[in-house]
Amino acid sequence: MTKKLYDPSNPEPHVMYGLYTKPELIKSEWIDPKWFNNQQYAAVVAYMNKLPGDVDTLELQDGFATAHPGVMSVTDWQYIMTSDFGTSRFDWWVGKLKRDYFRSQLIQTAQAYSEEPSEDNLTAMMVASQNATAASQTVTESSIADLAAAMEDKMIHGATDNGIKTYFTLNNILGGGLMPGRLLTIGARPGVGKSAFAVNLIIEALKQQPELTVDMFSLEMSNAENYNRLLACKTGISAGKFINPQKSLSDAEKVEVEKAGNVLKDYHLQLYDKQVELPQIVKTMRQRAADADKGYLAIVDYLGLIGVRSQADRRLQIEEITRQFKVLTNELGIPIVLLSQLSRGIENRQDKQPVLSDLRESGSIEQDSNAVGFLWNSDRQNEKSDIRTVTLTIAKNREGALGSIDFNFFAPKLQFKVAY
């Protein structure tokens, strides 16, 4: 038998040696078969990922041969077995395998875009760039000693109040405001006012933290429409008057609008209506959060309109969106508010208060969100009136309390005020 030659910098045989000699390592972290150039190794890893329980080396070899006859020869197994790479640096080699794969994807997509600069190729390149960046980041975990020291410091000096403040009652329920590292999902049926509520959150947050950086990604309304909503919320002037402000606004109202505009333009506030793909949104959040000196808040309106070209199945798209946003909150230490539309099944129930199962494709939304809230018309008799009661119910909250807040919603002015 002629011994195979191998490149010592190639992570694939190192990873395979670890998996062959210690099959339990497959459970230590996710290893994707597509990371391998060697299709035999990819097939073995795919097989191991599906194993229901633990196996030893011989059971692995025999089981794979039965499931995939002819894919791996005795010589192929012997090559892995006699390589003797060791397993002490297994995690490092898995990391290198992942990095190499995503870097190669980035090179390929960049080449494809240079040859044909289409929208699809640009999106593919952005996804590859984002994945390559994430794969190259060093993950550091806090030790027990670090955590103990942090707790001791809190007991002596008190906890750092780093939550973004909005409504007082909402701050209390959320344990101090919109906290870093948390994904808050707010669901509502169409027409309840979830987009208007998002605008009110922005105004409240900036009123209390003027140096805060805020991004609003709106996939349903244009920047001009959202700016009009900000003006209505800020001034208390009916939003309908901004359609033709020259004729509709009085001289006094025009002065108020000018004042409000001067205040808004001094904020670190940016509206986005052209970023409809997940990679675009994530890239912008990374850049803006990195540049924010006094805190960062992102609001996305809304989940159902975000595009994910890498997935055809809508359920898998939703899972990808919520997973990426949740990872981003932890990685960047920021809060993200994600708006979502609720199932129309609510309309067929006697009890109109939403529950967690009313979230469309609710599994990943509920799982990935730190907190889930619902906006709903609790006063059904007046749900079409200009001033009506809209309730925000926090139905899930990992880090705080559950509860409801009643708001008076002044629909023409798009203002939400807590009903005391």
N, C-alpha and C positions, 0 to 999 in steps of 0.2 A: 504493500500500500504506500502510495506517495503521500507524504504529509502535506496538508494544505498550508500555503503561506498566508499569513494574515498581517494586516496593518495594526500595529500595537495601539494606534490612536483611535481605531474603530471601536465604538462602544458596543456594537452588536454582539460579538462573541463573549465579551465580558459579562453582559447582562444575561445572555443565555447560559453561561457557566453557572452563574448564581442561581438562576431558576431551575437548572437541571439538578444541581447538587442540593439545593434547599428549596424545593417547590413551594414551601410556605411563604417565601418572599413575594410571591405574586399578590399576596394580600396586604403587603406593607405599603403599597401605593399603586395608583392606577398606571398601567403600562398599556399603551395603545398599539395594537398590531401594525397600524399604518405608519408608525415611526420607523419600521424596519425596511431596509432595502432588500434584504434577504427574505424572499417569500416563504421559504421553509420555516424560518424563525418566526415570521409573522403568523403562520398557521399554528405553530406550537403555542404561541402566546394567546391567540384567539381561543384555542382549545382550553388552555389553563384558566382563562378568565371566566369560562362557563362552568368550571368544575364546582359541584355543590359542596364538596368537603375537602378535607386534607388528603393528599396522596404522598407516597414516597417516590424516590427516583424510578424504581422499577415499575411501579404502578403507572407513573406518568408515561414512561416509554411504551409499555404494553397497551395502555388505554388509548394513546394517540395513534399507535399503529393500527388498532382495531377501528378507530373512528375515521382515520385518514390513511388507508393503506397505500404504500408506495411513495408517500411524500418525503419521509425521512428514512434513509437507509441505515444499516448498522454502522457503516463507515461515518455517516454524518453524526450519529450519536457518539461514536468513539472520539471523533474530533473534539466535540464539546467536552466530553468527560476527561480527556487527556490534556486539555489546554492548561488546566491548573492555574487559572487567573486569580483565584481567591475570591472571597466575598466581603472582605472588610470594607471595600469602597463601592459596594453595590449601589447605594443611593446616589453616589456621585456619577457613576456610569449611566444610570437611568436618566439623571438630569442632563448629561451630555447627549445621550441619545435623543431626548426630547428637543434640546436646543438645536442640534444639528438638523433635525427634521424641519423645524419651523424656519430656520435660516434658509434651508434649501427651497422651501415653499416661497419664501419672500423673494429669493433670486429668480425663481421661475415666473412668479406673477409679475415682478418688475420687468422681466424680459418680455413677457406677453403684452404688457401695457406699452412698452416702448415700441413694439412692432405694430400694435393696434390700440391706440389710446381711446378705447370705448368706455362707456359708463360701467359696464359689467366688469371689465378688466381693472378699472380703477377701484371698484368696490372690493374685488378679490385681493388686490394689492394692499388695500387698507386693512383688511382682515388679517392677511399674512403678517403685516407689519406689527399689528397689535398683538398677535399671538407670539411673534418672535420676541417682542419686548417683554411680555409677561413671562415667557419661558426662561429669559435670561436673568430675571430678577432673583436675588438671593433671599430666601425665606428665613427669617430669624424668629425664633420662639423665645418667649420670656421664661426664665428659669423660676423655680419655686422661690428661690432667694430674692429674685427681682420682684415677684408678686408680693412676697411678705414685706419687703421694704416699702413698696408702694402703699400697702394697707396701713403700715405703721405711720407713714407720713400723713395719710388721710385722717387717722385717728388723732394725730397731734395738731395738724394744721387745718383739717377740714378738706372735703372733696373740692376739686376744681370745678367751678360752675362753667362748663364750656358748651352748654346747649344753646342752640339758636332760639331766641324767644319770639313767640308770636302772641297768641291769645293766652291770657293768664291761666284760665281753667284748662286749656289744652296742655300748657307747660306742666301743670301739676300732674295730669294723668300720665304724661310721657316721661315723668321723672326728671324734669328740668328743661324741657324744650325738645327741639329737634336735635338729637344727640349724634356726635360723630360715630361712624360705623354702623348706622342703622338705616334700614330701608322701610319707609312708611308707605303702604299702599292704601289709597282711598278710592273706594268704589261707589258708583251711583248709577241710577238709571238716567237715560237722556232727559234733559229738561229740568233736572233737579237743581243744577247749578254748580257742578264740580269744577268746571273751568273758571267760573267766577270766584269760587272759593279759593282756587289756586292763586288767583290774582290778589285776593285779600290776604292770603298768607305772605305773599311777597311784600305787600305794603306794610303789614304789621312787622315783619322781620326787619325791613329796612328802617322803619320808624324807630325801632329800638336798638338796632345795630347799623348805623349809617355807613360804616366802613365795610360791611359785609359784601362779598361778591356773590351775585345771584344770577343763575342762568335759567331761562324758561324755554324748554323745547316744546313747541306747539305743532302738532301734526294735523290739527283740525282747523285752526284759524291762522290768518296771516299776521305778520308783525304789526301791520297798521290796525287791525281789529283788536289785537291785544293791547296796543298802546292806547286806543280809545277806551278800553276797559280799565286800564290803569288810571287814566284821567278821570273817568266816571267815579271810580272807587276813591280816588284821592280828593276830588272836589265835591262829590255829592251831587253832581249835575247828571241828569238823565243821559244814558249812553246814546239814545236815539238822536240827541241834538248834535252829536259829533259826525253824523252822516253828511250834513250840510251846515257846518258851523258858522259860516258867514251869515246865513239867514236865520238860523235857529237860536244862536246864542245872543243874549243881551250884552251890552257893553260891560256890565259888571261881571257877567259870567266869563267873558273873554279875558278879563284881567285875572280872574281866578285860574283859568286854564293856563295862562302864560306863567303864572307863579308856580303852578303844579309842574309844568313842563321844565322849568328851571331846576326845581328840586329833583325831578326824576333823572334828568340828564347828568346830574352831579353824582348819582349813585353808580356803583359798579354793577350795573344791571344790563344784561344782554338778552335780547329776544332772538329766537331762532325759528324759522318756519321752512327752511330749505333742507334741514338735516333730518331725513326721514329713515335712514338706514342705521341699524344698531352700531356698526363700526364708526360711522361719522359721529354719532352722539357720544360714544365712549371716548373717542379720541379728543373731542372738544372738552369733555369733563376732565380728562387727565391734564390737558394743557391749562385750563382755567383754574383748576384746583391747585396746580403747582405754582401759579402766579399769584394766588390769593394770599394776602398777608394777614387779613383779619377774619378768616373763616369763609367757608364756601357752602352754598346751598344750590342743589339742582332740582328742578321740578319738570316732570315729563308728562305731557298731556296729548295723547294718552296711550296706554299699553297696546291696545288693539290695532293701532295704526303704524306701529314700528315695523319696518321691513327687516327680514333676516334672509338674505338670498342663499345662505349656505344650507338652509333647511327647507324642504318642501312641505312637510307636515306641520300644520299650524300649532298643534299641541307641542311639538318639539321646538318650534320657534318661540313660543311663550316660555318654555323651560330655559332656553338659551338666553332670552332677554332678562328674566328675573335672576338667573344665576350670575350673569355678567354684572348686573347692577349691584347684587349683593356682594360679590367679590370686590367690586370697585369701592363700596362703602368701607369695607374693612381695610383694603389696601391703601386708600387715600385718607382714611379717617374723616369721612364726610357723611352728612345725611343726604339721602335722595328721597324725594316725594314722588311717587308714581301713581298717576290716576288710571283708573280702570273702569270699564263699563260692566254693569251687572246683567245677569241673565234676565230675559223678559218673563221668566217663570214667576217672578215676584208678582206680576200683575194678575196672575190667576189664583193667588192665595188670598185667604181672608185676612191673615196677618201680613201686613205690608212691610214689617221691619225686616231688613235683609239679614241673612245669615252667611257664614263663611262659604257654604256650598253654592251660593248665588254668584260667586266670582266665576267668570268664564275660564275654562281650563284651570280650575281653582287649585289643583294639587300643588304645582310648583309655586304659584303666587303665595299661597298660604305658608308653604314650607320656607320659602326664601325671605319672606317679609318678617322684620322684627315686630312690626305692629301693623294691624289691618283695621281701617276705619270705614264706616259706611255713612254717606250722606243720604238722607231720605226725608220725604215729606211726612212728618208725624201728624200734622193737622190736615187730614184729607179733605175737609170741607173747604179749606181756604188755599188749596195747593195752586190755584191759578191766579190768586189775587196778587196785587203789586207788593203787598207786605205780607209775608207768610212765615210760618215757623218751619225751619229746616233743622233736623237733628243730626249731629255727628255722633255716631256710636262707635267707640273703640271696642271691637269684638275680639281682638287678639292683641296681646302686649307682653312680649317675653320679659321685658325689663321694668314693667310698671303695672299700674292698675287698669282695670276695665271700667268703662263708664260711658255716659252720654252727656252731650252738651247741646242745649237748645240755642239756636241762633234765630234772630229776626233777619230775614233776607229781604232787603229792599231791592226788588227785582229791577226796576228802571235804572237805579243808581249802581246796581251790581255790588251792593255793600252787605257784608255779613257782620252783624253786631251781636255779641253774646246777650241772650235774654236773661236778665236777672230777676 
